[in-house]
Each structure stands twice: as C-alpha cells, then as structure tokens.
Amino acid sequence: MSYQWLTLWRYADTFLEAAWLTLQVTLLAFALAVALGLLSALAKSSPLAPLRWISHCYVEFIRNTPVLLQIFIIFFGLPSLGITMSAFTAGVLALGINVGAYLSETFRAGIQSVPKGQLEAAWVLGIPRRQIFLNVVLPQAARAVWPAIINNLIQLLLGTSLLSAIALPELTGTATVINARTLLYIQTFSVVALVYLVLSNLFSWLGTLAGRRMFHPPLVTPVKKSAWWWARKWLTNPLKRERAL
C-alpha cells in the first residue's frame, strides 16, 4: 500500500499544475460570469422590452440545458461556424456564460432588495443615476447576496471537472490520465477530491473574510462607559428603580 502512494507521489508536480490550471479557469470564468450576470440583471430591470427579452432568453436557455451540452456547443459546435478556440478558452467561456445566468438572478434579487425609498430620496436630491447605482444600490445589493455569490464561485470551481470531457488537463482530466498509467483509481481520485475540498473551503473562508471586511466595518470606536454613567442611567430610569424595590 505504501508503495502505491509512493508511486502516486511521483505525480505531485502534475497535480500541482492541474490545480493551478483549475484555479485559472475558475477565476477567469468567474470574472466573466460576474460581468455577464450584472449586465443581464440590469437588462432585465430595464424599461426597454428588447433588453428584457434578450436577458430572459439567455437566462432561461442556460438554466434549462445541461452544462456539459453548453461546453460541447462552444468547443465542438462553434468550429463548424469558423470559430475555433483552445480547450482552455472554451472552458472559461462556457463556464462563465453558465454561471453568469445564475448570477443574473442573484444580482436582480439583490437590486430589488434595496428599499425604493432610498432611490426616491436620491432622485429628489438630484444625484445622477450612475452615482445612485454605484453608491446606493450596488453596495447594499452586494451585501444582501454576498453568500450566494460565494456559493456560485464554489460551484464554478467544482464545475471545472466537466472540462475533462474536452481534454483540458485540469484536476479531473489529469486524474484520468494518471489512472491510465498507474491503475491507482482510489488513491488518485482521493487526492483530487482532497484538493477540491481544500480549494472549496479556501474560497469559502476568503469569501467570509472579505464579506466581513467590506460589509461590516466598525462605524465608531466603542467607548467604555464609566460606573458613574451606569449609576446615573439607573437613577433616571423609574422602571428599573421600581423593579429594584
């Protein structure tokens, strides 16, 4: 058994390269997904009917078709139209478009959670629409849906395993190649599962930390109350005096 793990250890550099490639795909696809999701959410909230229709069709198509089929359409289907790309580019594009549809609904829910009274007050004060969105709507919407955004990021990370179907040497694809060479299926997939687990928990921890830094800053420095302050508060509160008596 130890010999089997020693054999697998020889592929440590290969696993690290696959993990790095997986991180690259995840972060690039997520950046694309955030941009598409935000644009789609704004289009769906637009007063222009064509924009709402385009956004609706995009979200409905992506949410009601398999992710693997979308990957195949981009990697195998687009070359028939004269559009060729590498497996890396196709993977980033496919996963970014897929997760962008889900983030669209997430962002739209966050935007709708902002009280309309704040928007009306900003309009009355003559604040430009761009500043209203950037300084009033966006911070509150992001705070409301931040956990869902991090959850989509983790799902995107796990979804990179599907890119092994187009021969991208990410973690799962690399594990398949190593299995063919060593026949150590349990050991190899256990290592890959551990790497996914570590990366998922890392994203979750970093997301929680970033959320606390961005959305829960200390507004004021807490001031320690003196004993005299508490005594005066008790003396000026008749309800507390009656309870004490």
C-alpha positions, 0 to 999 in steps of 0.5 A: 500500500505504501508503495502505491502512494509512493508511486502516486507521489511521483505525480505531485508536480502534475497535480500541482499544475492541474490545480493551478490550471483549475484555479485559472479557469475558475477565476477567469470564468468567474470574472466573466460570469460576474460581468455577464450576470450584472449586465443581464440583471440590469437588462432585465430591470430595464424599461426597454422590452428588447433588453428584457427579452434578450436577458430572459432568453439567455437566462432561461436557455442556460438554466434549462440545458445541461452544462456539459451540452453548453461546453460541447456547443462552444468547443465542438459546435462553434468550429463548424461556424469558423470559430475555433478556440483552445480547450482552455478558452472554451472552458472559461467561456462556457463556464462563465456564460453558465454561471453568469445566468445564475448570477443574473438572478442573484444580482436582480434579487439583490437590486430589488432588495434595496428599499425604493425609498432610498432611490426616491430620496436620491432622485429628489436630491438630484444625484445622477443615476450612475452615482445612485447605482454605484453608491446606493444600490450596488453596495447594499445589493452586494451585501444582501447576496454576498453568500450566494455569490460565494456559493456560485464561485464554489460551484464554478470551481467544482464545475471545472471537472466537466472540462475533462470531457474536452481534454483540458488537463485540469484536476479531473482530466489529469486524474484520468490520465494518471489512472491510465498509467498507474491503475491507482483509481482510489488513491488518485481520485482521493487526492483530487477530491482532497484538493477540491475540498481544500480549494472549496473551503479556501474560497469559502473562508476568503469569501467570509473574510472579505464579506466581513471586511467590506460589509461590516466595518466598525462605524465608531470606536466603542467607548467604555462607559464609566460606573458613574454613567451606569449609576446615573442611567439607573437613577433616571430610569423609574422602571428599573428603580421600581423593579429594584424595590 
